[in-house]
Amino acid sequence: MKNIFLVLTLLIITQTASAQLFSKNKIQNNQNMDKPKWSYGYFLGFNSYDYNFDYNQDLPDIQTLKTVGFSVGLVGNMRVNDYIDVRLEPGLYITKRELHYHSSYFNGLSYNDSDLLREVNSTYIHIPLLLKLSTKRVNNIKPFVVGGFSTAVNLSSNESNPDDNSNGQFRTKNGVIFYEVGAGIDIYLPWFKFTPSVRGVFAINDELVRDVDPDSPWTSNITTMKSRGLFINFTFQ
């Protein structure tokens, strides 16, 4: 699913850019749209998260089964000049991950099939502060790159839950800090500006809440566990 959405987004960007660059029609829609210092909008999109693990011992990797989640949020844009904008994009990101353990993590311990699987549901309030660097507008398109930092609060976090994996509870921290990089294209339509974009996000801090047992098969071999994700957003301004 994630690959399908990514391919569709790239096709939209490529076809629109080609049509604008090689079209003889030079009439520009909404020529003054980018002139105000402040502008606003909203976005809808899809996300896919997984985890990047670092380990203490050389055991088989914990496999993360990813799903395609849903995203929705608002956009606040501050114009610096024709090529630089500062953006705030608070949003709600809903996703789910499954962690699959190898049986070697339970060497010498009794276990059943359910012990090899942990489901992690996440509902993030995600707040990025981004710097947007655009090219010169050509006809009705303007490509850009974007990057910055973000903070997220996981509303589904069970960090304070006294139960741990011995009771089936895989715990993650409430707060996450990310850095983000991406690219997209502003498309100026007659009535509004439509912006498809792709962005990668990478957690900076460790998110794992370790079990009480220091020899826990679920957490003792994990040095760090950090989220990383892919966002495909469609913005309307």
N, C-alpha and C positions, 0 to 999 in steps of 0.2 A: 504493500500500500504506500509506504513512504516513497519508494522509488517511482511509483506511478505519479504521485502528486508532484514530485520534483521534476520529472520529465515534462508534465503538462505545463508547469510554471515556466520552464526553460523554453518550451515551444511558443508560449504566449509572448515571452520577451523577445525571442528571436524573430518571430513573424512580424510583430509590431514594429520592431526596430528596422527590419528590412523594408517594410512598407513605407515608413517615414523617411528613411535615408534615400531611397531610390525613387520616391514619388515626385512628380513634377508639381504637385500641389503644395505651395509654400505658405498657405494661409494658416496662421497660428491661432489655436483656440486659447481663450482665457489668457491673453498676453500679460495682464496685470496680476495674475493669480499669486505670483511669488513676491510681489512688491510689499505687502504689509509686513510689519515686523513680527507680528504674532499671527499664527493660524492654527486651526484645530481640525481634528478628524477622528476616525475610528478605524479599527482593523478587525478582520476575521482571519482565521488561519488554522494551520495544522502543526502539530509538533510531534517529535519522536525523541525520547530520552533513553539513554542507557547509562551504565556506570563504568568508570575506569578504575580498576583495582591495582594496587601495589601489594605485594605479598611478602611475608617473612620467610617462608620456606617454598621450595620448588615443588608445588603440587599443581595438578591440573587447574586451569583457570575456571573461575566461577562464570558460568554462561548466563548472559542477560538476554531474556526474550523481550523484545521491544514491541510496543503497540503504537498506533497512530492516535494521538490525542487531539483535543480541540482547544482553540485559543480565541479569546475575544478581549478587546481593550480599547483604550482611548489614546489619542496622539495630541501632544502639544508641541508646536514647532516655533522656535525663535530664529528669525533670519538674521544672519550676521552680514552677509553680502550675497552676491549672485551665485557664489560657489560654496558657501559654508553655512550650515545650519546646526543648531543645537536642539536636540529632540528629547522629550520625555514621553515614554510609551508604557504607562502602567496597564497591566493586563492580568487576566485570569487564565491560567494554563492547567489543564486537566490531563493527567497521563497515568499509565500503569506499567509496571515492570515486573517480570518474574525472574527470580534468581534460581538457577539450577546448579546444585552442588554435585561434585563427583563423590563416589562412595569412599575414596581414599581419605576424605576429610574425617571419616568416622572409623578409621583404622583401630581395631581393638574394642570398639564400642558397638552396642546393639542399636539398630535403627530400623525404621520402616520407610516406605516410599515417600510419605508425606514429609519426612525430615529432610529430604533432598531438595525440596521446593519451598521457596519463600516468595510470597506476593507482596509487592510494595506499591501501594496506591499513593499518588501525590496530587495535591491541589495547590498550586503555587499562586500567590499574589506576587507577580514579577514586575519589578520597577527598574527599567534601564535608563541611564543617562547616556546619550549617544551623540557623537559628532558625525555629521553627514557631509561628505565632500562630493560635490557634483561637478560634472563636466558642463560645457556650454550647451545650452538648449539647441537642438537641431529639429526644425519643424515642430512636431508636437511630442518629442521625447527628450528626456534628460537622464542619462545613466548616472549612477552614483555608487560610492562605497561608503560603508558606515562601520563604526566601531565605538567601543566604550565599555563601561562597567555597569553592573546591575546587582541589586540585592533582591532576594526572594524569601518570602515567608511561606512555609509549607503548612497549610491548614490541616492536612491529614497526618501531620507528624505525631508520633507516639513517644516522643523523647522522654516525657515524664511518666510513662507507664511503668509501674514497678515490675511487671512481668517481662521476661525476656524470651529468648529462643527456646529455653527449656519448657516454656508454656506456649510455644508457637508464635511468639511476638518478635518480629524482626524490627528493630527500632532505628529511626533516623533522626537527625537533628532538625530543629525547627527552622533555623536560619541558614541561608546559603549565599555566598558571594560569587559572582561570575564575571568573566570578561567575555566580550562578544565581538565578532567580526562578520561582515556580510556585504551583500551587493544587491542592487535592484535597479529599477528603471521607473521614472515618473512618466506617465502617459497622460497628456493633456487632452481630455475629451471636451465636447462642447459645453457640458454642464458641470463637470467636476474633474478632479485629478485622481486617476487610478494608479496605484503603485504596487505591483507584485515585487516581492523581495525574498531572498533566501539568507538566513543568518545561522551561524554556528555559535553555540554558547558552551562555556567550559568553566566548571566550578573551580574555585581556588582553595576552598577549605574542605577538610575531611568531614563527611556527613554521618559516619557510622557511630552509633551508640553501642558500645560493647557490652557483652553479657557479663553478669556478675561473676560467673566462673571464668577465671583467666585462661583455662584450657578448653573453653567452649569450641566445639568443632565448627560453629557458624562464624565466629568472629576472631578467634585467636590468631589465625594465619593472615588476617587482613591488616596491612600497615596503614593504608589510606583507601577510602572509597569516595570517589568524586563523580558527580553527575556531569554528563555532557549531552548536548542535544542539538537537533536541527529544527529550525523554525521556517515555515513557509507561510508568509503573511500577505494578505491582500488589503491594502489601505485605501480609504476613500476620504478625500478632503475637498 
